[in-house]
Amino acid sequence: MKKNHLLAPGPTPVPHPVLEAMSKPLFHHRTSEFESHFADIRDGLEWLYQVKSDVITLASSGTGGMEACVSNLLSVGEKALVVEGGKFGERWTEICQAYGVIPDILPVVPGHSVNIIDLEAKLIEGKHSAVLIQASETSTGSKHDIESISRAIKKVSPDTLLVVDAITALGVYEVQPEKWGLDAVVTGSQKALMLPPGLAFVWLSDNAWNRTEKSNCPSYYFNLQIERKSQKKNTTAWTPAISLMMGLKVALSMMQEEGLENIYKRHARLSKSTREAIQSMGLDIFTKDLIAECLTAVEVPEGINGKDIPNKMQSDCGVTIAGGQGDLSDKIFRIGHLGYVDGDDVLIAVSALEKTLFSLGFKFDKSAGIAAAQRSLLG
Ligand SMILES: *Cc1c(COP(=O)(O)O)cnc(C)c1O
């Protein structure tokens, strides 16, 4: 028998009460029963987002939420400034291209956070309808300072919308859509929300809702205005992912029970203990500036084939982590610690990593990582 441990930066482990809620017999969605559950869910989402207005639920993976932002907020031929610091930044560019929106790319060296002076200089150069960015760039472990970026945009280009992919940030560390003056914030179900993939969430500011009136990009399934009209009445335009939403209701109440401050503290503790373990093993953290607490990105040590690390951790230890994406595919590996994860999961990941590196011939102090993680977790 081998026990499996899902410690990737998405999908993340699903708690038992959530699985249970999703396994209940199906019921019809055009009923007062569904509407009553959806009313609770909408309240829970507003709590999670810390907002006073509609968080729209879509039946899609997170990318659908990103696409909805581009197709509802922008118009064909308009320019959007895309902060591209990794695979998910590139996704914004590709979505723009699919809709005829012109991406003006601000490249960021992978593993670094965007320099705000560079961002301001770009914004001053030309008329950008929006800035498209990740709060946490999951492919590199970096986070961008969204609060300062929002302030900078308001200073140099106040008509530009700030559209944030917060898919591995919301429910991990502080993101304040209203307080920071953000315009669109997207998340997905399979990261911090402790659910299987299949739901995306989008919140828009009043300015962004006004912009949806002017957008001329085609949209049908992801028409946010049509969804808002339905969802204000606690129903959805199309058939909702009923079972996932029943799981969502339970996941949100688990998060509310823990409290946002405690959720942030837990992720910070998991991030710190993982990082200290990695460094004690003589490995280097890939992320250079601001480190997102959702995952730890590690440089593959010299002499080791990068893909062997996640592959062997999976086959020998049943521990799922992630390799690098794109150009980073054999240069880094990424340990996820977001969502339904605690300190013991970090110990499992570090222990499996030590076993794996030992078997691959890497020379290091054999239990230094696990000792450092335990020391950090015990505080
Ligand atoms: C997971 C993730 C996404 C969404 O990807 P899907 O596969 O469509 O769910 C988007 N952006 C970031 C930063 C992510 O981590």
The ligand as a MOL file (V3000), in Angstrom:
LIG
                    3D

  0  0  0     0  0            999 V3000
M  V30 BEGIN CTAB
M  V30 COUNTS 15 15 0 0 0
M  V30 BEGIN ATOM
M  V30 1 C -3.8330 27.5980 -11.1380 0
M  V30 2 C -3.6580 28.9600 -11.6610 0
M  V30 3 C -4.4610 29.4580 -12.7070 0
M  V30 4 C -5.6460 28.7280 -13.2770 0
M  V30 5 O -5.3680 27.6480 -13.9480 0
M  V30 6 P -6.5300 26.6090 -14.3060 0
M  V30 7 O -5.7460 25.4390 -14.7040 0
M  V30 8 O -7.3290 27.1770 -15.3740 0
M  V30 9 O -7.3350 26.4320 -13.0520 0
M  V30 10 C -4.2610 30.7500 -13.1280 0
M  V30 11 N -3.3340 31.5330 -12.5700 0
M  V30 12 C -2.5590 31.1090 -11.5570 0
M  V30 13 C -1.5710 32.0520 -10.9630 0
M  V30 14 C -2.6950 29.8140 -11.0780 0
M  V30 15 O -1.9330 29.3910 -10.0640 0
M  V30 END ATOM
M  V30 BEGIN BOND
M  V30 1 1 1 2
M  V30 2 1 2 3
M  V30 3 2 2 14
M  V30 4 1 3 4
M  V30 5 2 3 10
M  V30 6 1 4 5
M  V30 7 1 5 6
M  V30 8 2 6 7
M  V30 9 1 6 8
M  V30 10 1 6 9
M  V30 11 1 10 11
M  V30 12 2 11 12
M  V30 13 1 12 13
M  V30 14 1 12 14
M  V30 15 1 14 15
M  V30 END BOND
M  V30 END CTAB
M  END
